[in-house]
Amino acid sequence: MEALRIHLKQASANYKREEIVENKMTYPLPPFSTVIGALHKVCGFNQYHPMDISIQGDFHSLGKEAYIDHCFLNTTQDDRNILVKMYNPEYLSSGYEKVAFAMKPQNNSFRNNITIMVENEELIKEYQDLKELNDKISGFKKGKYTDCLKRIKARKISLKDKKKQLDKHSIRYKKVELREKEIIQYEKSLKEKVKIFEEENYKKPIAKFRTLTKSLKYCEVLSDVELIIHVKSDKDVLDKILEHVYDLKSLGRSEDFVDVISASIVELDEKADREYKSNYHAYIDADLVDGENEDIIFKDKRYGIPAQGTKYYLNKNYIFLDKNRTKRIFEKKKVYYMSDYKVDTESNGVYIDKSGEKPLIVVFA
């Protein structure tokens, strides 16, 4: 069977675990979705092209890097952190300009100039004027606006009662009905005007102001990474990847640069002709290790020692759940991350790659 073999190295890498929030832990090897996504991007694919992936490799060491995390809160806090104005809050942009920052952990006020350091006088005044306008809008809505709506409601009830006392075919009834429609339309127009005024003059402008928090966090980083990736797909897809694989710039983070050592179409043996031992750590399909298939991948069959490793549920590819392509669900693959495992002539579902200096056990997912 033909497959594309890619041999690459990275000086450093972080393959972020999606369930981690505080500090960026890494998988020991890139997940299938990371590799598939990188290959689709470098080839310019706009739709998913089915492919199976085998990932094996090693790294020299695991360390941590400190970094400053920037978090923009959904609500503006008046008494703490840093007040900023976003350049394009409606887009996925992190561009901003500092307005002011609080000098104490709490009991500050950007609105009232209490223990803050102002960075931009014009923007802090804009923020304060918006807060003042919001108070006026709230006062209007609680006062005159509410009183007006109460009078409209009372008038509608009065007209409704009058209609009950009149003949539906009389001229008087039609006049009352017309007046009722006019009042309903006036109420609708009034609510719409207040809503538009508040939206345009307060909600949209204030949405550009955000609270920025900064915190020291850590990121796990693998160093001196070596990966051997096998890709199984149809010939056109493999040829396309082979054509563009040397354009691959990074894998993991954008700063995790890639050096593609080699890439070629290789022939895989679909059956082991003898016992083979792994040369790298790899992701192995859990079905080949657990249960009835536990003898397919083994540690030492003579002494009944089964293969063991760390279990992961890795993303592979996703499907959209709605027509607007906003909600998606990933296909998960249960695998073991392991090394020093073996296969032999009785092992099914594994392949042998003899194209390099050392034979490699290839297990697709």
N, C-alpha and C positions, 0 to 999 in steps of 0.2 A: 504494500500500500504506500502511495506517495504522500508526503507531508512536507511542509516548509519548516526548516530548522533555522532558528535565529539565535546566534550567540552574541551576547552583549555584556557590557560592564558599566557600572556606575560608581563614581567616587563616593557618593552618599545618596541616601534615599529614605523617604518616609512614605510608606503605603498606609495611609491613615485608616484606622479602624473607625467605622461610622458610628458605633455606639458610644464612643468616648467623647465627653464634652469638655472637661476641665483641661486635661493635658493630652496632647496628641500622641497616643500610642501607635505603634506600627505593626503590621503583619510582617512575618519573617520573609515572605515572598509576596510579590504583587498579586492581588486577587484577580480572578479571571476577567471580571468586568473592567478592571483597570487596563489590562492588556488588550482586550477586545476594543475598548473605547479608543485607546491610542492608535491601534491599527486602522480602525474606521476613520479616524480623524486624518491620519497621514495619507490615506488613500482617497480622501474626499467623499466617502460614502455618506449619502443622506438618509439611507434606510439600512436597517439591520440586515447583514448578510450572515446566515447561519455558519457557525464554525465551532469546532471543539478545540480545546487548548490543553496542552501539557506544560506545566511549569516546574522547573527544578533549578537549583542553584545553591549558592552559599554566600555568606558575608563574613568579614573579618572580625568585626566587633559591633557592639550596640552601645551607643552613648546618648546623652541628652544635650539639647541646645536650649538656652533660655531665649525667650522672645517676648516682646510687648504686645499683648492682645488688645486690639481696638474694638470696642463693642458699642454700637449705636442703639440706644434704648428706643422702644416704640413710643414711650411717653417722655415728655420734657419735665425734668425735675428742677424746681426753682432754687433749691437750697444746697445742691452738691454737684461734684464732678466738674465737667467742662461743658459749657454751652457753645454749640457750633451751629453754623448755617450751612446746609447742604447745597451744593451747586445744582444737582439734578436728583432730587429725592424720589421722583417717579421712576427712575431707572436704577439698575444694579450698579450704582456708582458710589465710590467711597470718597469722592472729592468734597472737601468742606473748607470753611474758613472759620478760624477761632473767633468767638465773640467775647467770652470772658471765662475765667475759671475760678472756682470757689477756693478760698484760702484755708478753710477749716473743714473737717469731716462732715459737719452739719451746722444748722442754725445760720446759714448764709441766705442771701436772697439776691438773685439776679435782677428781679423786678425793682427792688427797693435799694439797690446798691449797698447791701450790707456784707462786709468782709469779702469782697470779690476783687479780682484784678481784671480790669477791662482791657481787652486787646483791640477792639474796634468800637469807637464811640458811636458811629453811625448805626451799626447793627444792634448795639445794645439798646439804643433809643427806639429802633424799629420794634424790637422785641417787647420793650416796656409799653410802647404805644398800642401794640396788639393786645397785650394783657389788659390794658385800660379799656380798649374797645370791647373786649369780651365781657368785662364787668357791666358796661353800658347795655350790651345786647341782652345779657342775663337779666338786668334790671327791667328793661323794656318788656321782655317776654313774661316776667313774673308780674308786671304791673299792667300797663295799658293794653298790651297784647292779650293777656289772659282775660281782662275785663271785657274786651271787644268780643272775644270768642264766646264768653258766657252770654253776652247780649244776643249774639247771633244764634246760639243754641236755644235761648229762650224764645226768640222770634220764630224759629223753625217749629218749635213745639206748639206755639200759639197758632201758626198757620195750619199746621197739621190737624189741630183740634177743630179749626173753622171748617176745613174740608169735610170733616166727618158730619158736620151739621148741614151741609149744602148738597143740593142735587148735582150729581156728576155731569149732567148735561146743561146745567145753567151757566149763564154768562158770568155770574158772580164766582162760581167754582173755578172757572177757567182763569179769571183774574187772580184769584188766590193762588192757584197752581203756578201761574206764571211768576208771581212774586216770590213764591217758594224757590223756584228754579234760579231766579236772579240772586237770591240770598245764598243759596248753595254754591253758585258760581263765584260770588263775591268772597265767600269763606275760603274756597279752593284757591282763588287768586291771591288772597291775603297770605295764606300759609306758604304758597309758592314764592311770593316776593320776599318774605322773611327768610325762608330757607336759602334762596339765591344770594341775598345780601350777606347772610352769615357765612355761606360757603365761599363766596368770592372775596369778602373783605377780612375774614378771620381764619376760617379753617384751612384754606389753601396756603395763605402766607405763613401761618404758624406751623404748618406741617414741614416747612423747610428748616425749622429750628429743631435740633435734636440734642439729647444729652449724650455725651461721649464719656465712656469709662475706659480707663487703661489699667491693665493688671499684668503682673509678671507670670508667665506660664512657661511650660517646658514641652519640648517636642523630642520624641525618640528618633534617633537617626542611625541608620545602618551605614557602615563604612565598608568600602572596597567590596561592592556587590558584584557577583558574577551570576548571570542567568542564562539558562538554555531553554528556549521556548519552542515547542513544536505546535504547528497549526494544521488542523485537518479541515479541509473545505473543498469546494469544487475547484476545478483547474483554473477557471477564469479569476476567481477570488485570490487563489494562491499566486498566480502570475502578477496580479495587480499589487499585492502586498510586497512581493519580491522586487517589483519595479520601484516602489516608493519607500521601502523599509529604511534605506540609508538617510532618508529625510527625517527620521524619527529623532526628535530633539530631547525629549524628556519622558520620564515614566514615574508617576507618583505626583510629586509637586512640580511646579513649572521650573523650579531651580534645580531639580534632580536630573542633571544632564545625562545623556546616554551616549555611549561609544559602541556602535554596532561593529563587532569584530568580524562577523561573517554571516551570510545568509544564503541558503541554497535549498533546492528541492532534493529531498533524500528519499530513499526507499526503505521502508520499515518492514522487518520480518514480523509476520502475524503470529508467530509461535516461537517460543524459546527452544533452542536445540540443546541446551544444557542449563545448568544452574548459573544464574547471573546475580551479582550483588550490586547494589546501588553505589554510585560514585558521588552523589549530591543529596542534599535534602530535597524533598519534593512534596507536592500536594497529591495525595493518593485517594481515589474514590473510596469512601467508607464501606461501600458494598463489597469491595474486594478484600477487606480486612475483617469485617464483622460477620457474625452469623454463619450461615452455611458456606460462605465463600472464604472462610478464615484461612484456608490453606493456599489460596491464590497468591497472597502477599504474606510472607512469613519471615521470621527472624532466624530460626534454626529448626528445621523440620525434624532433625534426628532426635533432638531433646524436647520436642514439643513446645518450643518457645514461640509464641505468636508475635507478630509485628505490633508495635505500639507507637503512639504519637499523640500530638495535641490535636484535639478535634476543633474544627472551625466550620461555620456555615457561611460560605462565601457567595457573593453575588456573581451571577454570570451575565445574563441579559435581562431586559425588562420588556414588559408589554404595557400599552396604555389602556386605561380602564374607561376612558371617555372619548368622545369624538373631538373635543377641543385639545386633546393631548396634554392635559394638565396634571392628570393623576396617573401614576404608574406603579407597577408592582414588579419586583425583581424575582427571577427564578433563582432559588438558592441551591447550592451544591454542598452536601455534607462530605467533608474530606478530613483526612489526617495529614498533619505536617510531620514527616518522619524521615529518618535516615537509617542506614545499615540494614535495609530490608533486602529480601531476596525473592526471586521467582525461578521456576524451573519448567520442565516440559509439560507439567500438569496444570500450569497456570493459564487460565483463559482470560481474555479481555485486556491483555497487556501486549505491548509491542517492543521490539528490540531495534535500536538504531546502531548500526555498526559502521556508520560513515565517518566517525571521528577516530581519534587515537584510542579512546576507551569506549567500549560498548555502553549504551545507555538504555535503561528501562524507561519506557514511555507509557504513561497512563493518561488517557484523555478524559476530560470532563466537559 
